[in-house]
Amino acid sequence: MVDPKHLKNFIRAAEAEAYDPAFVLLRGKSPFQKNWQKRRPTLEEAVLHLRRDPENSAIGIQPSSIGCVVLDCDKGDGPADGAKMVRQRHGDVVACVTPSTSGRADRGHVWVRCSAPDAVKNWKFKLEDNSGIDSVEGEFRSIRGQVKLTASALQLLTDALANIGNIEEASASAFKQMRTSSLGNIDMSFSRTEGREANEEDSHLLAERL
């Protein structure tokens, strides 16, 4: 179970960077409340939820609330390799990598800082290395998704927030270009958030979502 003290430390680290973490109360991996996307449980509500049923209760978070989009890697060579693929192409945009609750090395989460995370939907994605041999697949998690917080993930995210100002931001269009479709893979390359064009495209994608 997540330690309430560590949860409080995480909130302090997020608020220091002007983020308002959107927690999700979970039973297992599923949201405990209806309309959870619009809720903002307080620290007190989160702690009460955890103590109510320690074996089954858990806390998740909407990644967009801390300025990130998560690559939920569930197929391929794993999140560590996925993070390398992202960094090789796009620079230092990865905030951290957190393990899956299953403990499997080929599954987990890559937290990528994004300039407009609310514009990113739960699209499927695929990343390949330069050789085309190694790859990682899964789905994005942002404002419409949530990621369960384990004790280790919470600590990794808390540490990452302390350094978040040194991490570059990927544009929202980056993730649109990484996604896959029924017609095959879309171009996997994407640009960093540099200049007016990237910012204008982010605004356009966000307007589409709203």
N, C-alpha and C positions, 0 to 999 in steps of 0.2 A: 504494500500500500504506500502511496505517496505520503511523505511526512508533511504535516501541516506547516511546520517551521520552514521547510524547504520551499513550500508553495508560497509562503509569505515573502521569502527572499527573492523568489522569481518575480513576484508582483512588483517589488521594490525596484528590481533591475529593469523591468519593463517600463514602469512609470518614469524612471530616470531618463528614459529615451523618448518620453511622451507617447508611449503606447498604452492602450487600454485593453488588456487581455480579455478575450471572450472565451470563458470556460464553458465546457459542456459536461453536464452531469451524466455519467454512464453507468449502466449495469452490464458488466462484461465489456463488450466493445460497442454496445448500442446505446444511443441517447435515451435517457431516462424520462425526459419531458417532451411534450408536443411543442411544435414551433420552436425547437431548440436554437435554430439559426438566428432568431431575433431576441433571444434571452441574454442576459448578462448576470449570471450568478455572482454574488458577492463572495469574498473570502469566507465569511461566516457560513454562508449557505453551502459552499464547497466542503468545508471542514465537517459540517453537520452531516452532509451526504456521505462522506467517507467513513465517518464513525457509525453511521446507522447500520451498515452491513459491510464490515471490513473485507470479507472474502469476495464479495461480488461488486462492490461499489468502486468506481474509478472516476478519474477526471480526464477530460479531453480538452483540446483547445482548437479554435478556428485559427489556422496559421496566418490569415490576412490581418488579424488583429495585432500581430507583432511584426507586420511589414514583410511577411514571407509567403511564398508559395512552396508547398511540399511536393517533392517527387516521391510518391508512395511506390517503392520498387517491390514488385512481387514476382518478377520473372527475369531470368538472365543471370548476369554475373554479380549482382548485388549493389547496394547503395555506395559502398566505398569506391568501386569502379565507376559507378554513375557519377559521383562527385568529381572524380578525376576527369571524366569526359567533359563535364560542364566547364571545369576550370581550364582545361587545355584549349577549349574553343573560345571561352568568353571571359576569362580573367577571374578575379577574386570575388565572385558573387555568391559563393556558398558560405552560409553562416555556420552550419555544422551538419554532422550526420548522426542520426540517432538509431539505435537498434530496434528491431521488431520485437513485439512482446513474445513472439515464439522463440526468440533467441537464435534463429537461423541466420547465418552469415549472408545468405543470398537474398534476404529480405530486410527492409528497413526504410528509413526516411532521409531524404536529402532536403535540407531547409535552404532555399534560395531566396536571397533578398530581392524584392521586386518594388519598382516605383509605383505600380498601380495594381496591387494584388487582387482587389475586388473585381477587376475586369477579367480575371482568369476563372474559367469554369472547371468542372471535374472531367476534363478531357483525358483520353488515353494518350500515352506518349511512348516513344521509343527513341533511345539514344544508341548510337554506334560509335566505336572508336575509329581511328583513321584507317585501320586495316579492314574494317567491316566484319571482323571475326567476332569480337566481343560486343555484347549489347546488353542493355537494361530496358525493361518495359514495366509499365504500371499505369497509374492514374495520378493526376494532379489533385492536390487538396488545398483549398483556399477558403473563401468566405462561405462557400456552399458545402464544405466538408470539414471534418474534424480529425484530429490525430490524438490517440490515447497517450497520456503522459505516464511513463513509468518513472521510478525514482531516478534511474540513470539518465533518462532522457531529460528530465526536469533539470538536473544539475548541468548537463551539457548545454541546454538552452540558456540557463542562467549565466553560465560562463561566456556564451556567445554574445549575449546582450551587452556584456561589459565591453565587448570589442566591436559592436555592430557599426559604429561610426567609421571604422576602417574598412568595411566591406562595401564593395561596389554594388550598384543596383542593376538588375536586368530589367529590360522593358517588358511590358505586358505582351507585346507582340512577339517577344522571344518564345513565350510558351505556346502561343498560337502556331508558331512555325515548328515547334517540336512535336505537336500533337500528331496522331495518326488518324486515318479515316478508313472507311470501307473500300475506298478506291486505292488504298496503298499508303505508303509513308509519304508524308509531306516533307519538304526540305528540312533537314535537321539543323541547319545552321541558323544562328540568330545573332542580332547585334546587341551591343550594350546600350544603356541609356546615355547617349551622347548627343547633345544638340537638340534643336527644336523639332526636327522631324520625328524622333523617337517619342518625345513628350507629346506631340500632337497625336501620334498614333495611339498612345496610351489613353489619351482623353477620348478619342473616338471609340476605342474598345469599351471603355467604361460607360460611355453614353449609350452604346448598343445594349449593354447589360441592363442599364436602368430603364 
